[in-house]
Amino acid sequence: MENPIRKNRIFLETEEPKPSYYYGDEPEEFRPKRHYNPTAFAWGALAASLLLLIGLAIWYSFFREGRPGFGVNGVADGKSPLMPKGSLAQELQRPYLPDGTNNPLLTKCVTLYKQNYRKQSFDYCTEFLTGPATSQEKSLALTVLGVIYDEDGRFPQAIDSLQKAITLDGNNVYAYYNLTLAYAHSGQNSAARSTALKAREIAPNDPRIALMAGNLFNEINDPDAAIDAYKQGLSSSPDDPYLTYNLALSYFKKGEIPQAEEHFKLVVMRARSGKLAALSNSYLGNISYNRGDYVSSEHYFREAATITPNDAKALYNLSIVLKKNGKLEESVKYLELANQAGSNDPELFRSIAEGFEQLNQGEQSINALQKGLKYNPNNLDLLFQLAETYYNKGDLLAAEETYRRIVDSTPGDSFTETALLNLGVVLDQMERYGEAITYLNRVLDLNPKNAKAYYNLGLVYKHTGNGTQAIENFRKSSYLDPDDIKPKEALGDYYLENKFYREAIEEYSALFKQKEDYYKVALKLAEAYMGTGESSSAEKILLQVLNRSKNAGEIKQAHKKLALLYNKSKDPDMKNRAKDEAYRSAHMDPEDYEGRLVLSKILLDSNSVLDREKAIEELTAIVRSEVKPKTASTAYNYLGVAFYKNGEYKKAVRSFQNAIDLDPSNTEAYDNKRAATAALEDSSKRDGLF
């Protein structure tokens, strides 16, 4: 049976890579805004400590009888490695100031700032401007003031101060550098670009200027200019790993993967260890993963995890590629290490949880999600995924509680709508139909055009036996979303199950015309034709499935239905064809006990003693297998018929009783047992036993 919740998750929404700082510590991670996207993408990625590239899209799709339509909410997939991410527009580069000057008073002004005594530095530089000093010295003091204004978010004052600095000294490269940052921070990208070009003109051999300019150009989506800036910086500092790393990122952003790969390898050679080497190994792992070279990918991810053993993303990525390489035990080990390492990023915990779920570690998946929720109790992505994971474990009460939590924490928006829809589906699964109807109607209060809500209402009403309401809601859903085939199929299924064959034929025929390769519906259409006695139409459809479908399960079903169809004929040739089709179906999948039951019935119906013995062999094998009670009940009933035809009435009575014990609703077995009991009594009287 298909899992009621199916995830359609792979995606990747690429963002610009995050450049490296030139000197000093790595920046703190910023938390990106959560995005929600109904489209699923597939794309491998990798880990690094700078931030996680996570797009979105967990699709929650519940499938039970009739396939309920579940609401969707975007979350991380967890099936592919994670890639470092970050919008360049969010990165604040560190200011650039000289280490000292020839003027001790000015040097003190700069030093106080660098020692993080910002207020004292501001006051000292302001006082310095009132005293005797050269234009170049006052220009540098104004530069320090501009930097402080910029860091405080007072961009107009920062720009004004830095422009005054340039007026006093047109060659003050520090003023141009920091003015570029102030323009960028205030969103004046055109002015920032012009100022960056001027800084490069003044100091063409300064790698710090080259790095700043390249990062800015990347930030304003001009990778060609960024590449040119990085190359210019490398011309004077060819071994600089930071310039090399950012050049590699620019190539990666442009999709020039061979060049990116070459420069990431150079970074690994030059940096040896440390953050840049770890990041470069992560990108190399990503590149190898996406080209299908999982052995190389494992090597690079191992290197990244070795350099940064406490980086949860690096450990997670190594786990993913180990799973790909069939090293499941080691994959679980590194996934556990990733979960233990932890992070304040809920996106990572979603990915770890998904990794555990794929490895059938349901409890650990829940643990990872709950750990993520400790950092952000109202993270909707984590809550949606937690509810789904509970559902996969069969814990409907916990799933219900989690969806109620989402409803209570959202203000009647699209997330409320999705959670209410999912809650209605869960309550339907729990057979709490009245509550399910209430919550699905609340969805329609929020959005009267929600086709999925009408579809699921149709399923709930169907389960309650209210056919009129079921039909009405299926039709409303189909009207609102004509491209969705599920409501039409559900309507056809309702008609077929209730033996309204003409109506079923009408629905299935329209659906099969809309989607000509939907052979699952074609099989149902053939069954409806069989119900009306239109054997030729049914045969035509079933042969079409055999000739066109590439799905083994559909082909097997077609053979099975053809066997039943041909078996209805009194023509001996058709009876033989029925036998052939039944054998084909049974031999395609020996574990398909339904197919073997069909074969047994056809063998019994042939009235051949040899066929009957073959049927007894098949049925005996079925009842000795681990099958569902209803299947075993049907097999025992057929066995009873076989024994009855052989005159073995005692065995027949015993078989019919077994059928009743396994399925008390098997009315045919009751009738057969009465007939077999009467035959046994008559036989016993004839033999003088009574």
Secondary structure by P-SEA (a helix, b strand, c coil): cccccccccbbbbcccbbbbbccccccccccccbbbbcbbbbbbbcccccccbbbbbbccccccccccbbbbbbcccccbbbcbbbbcccccccbbbbcccccaaaaaaaaaaaacaaaaaaaaaaaaaaccccaaaaaaaaaaaaaaaaaacaaaaaaaaaaaaaaacccaaaaaaaaaaaaaaacaaaaaaaaaaaaaaaccccaaaaaaaaaaaaaaccaaaaaaaaaaaaacccccaaaaaaaaaaaaaacaaaaaaaaaaaaaaaccccaaaaaaaaaaaaaaaaacaaaaaaaaaaaaaaaccccaaaaaaaaaaaaaacaaaaaaaaaaaaaaaccccaaaaaaaaaaaaaacaaaaaaaaaaaaaaaccccaaaaaaaaaaaaaacaaaaaaaaaaaaaaaccccaaaaaaaaaaaaaaaaacaaaaaaaaaaaaaaaccccaaaaaaaaaaaaaacaaaaaaaaaaaaaaaccccaaaaaaaaaaaaaacaaaaaaaaaaaaaaaccccaaaaaaaaaaaaaacaaaaaaaaaaaaaaccccaaaaaaaaaaaaaaaaacccaaaaaaaaaaaaaaaaacccaaaaaaaaaaaaaacccaaaaaaaaaaaaaaaaccccaaaaaaaaaaaaaaaaaacaaaaaaaaaaaaaaacccaaaaaaaaaaaaaaaaaaaaaaccc
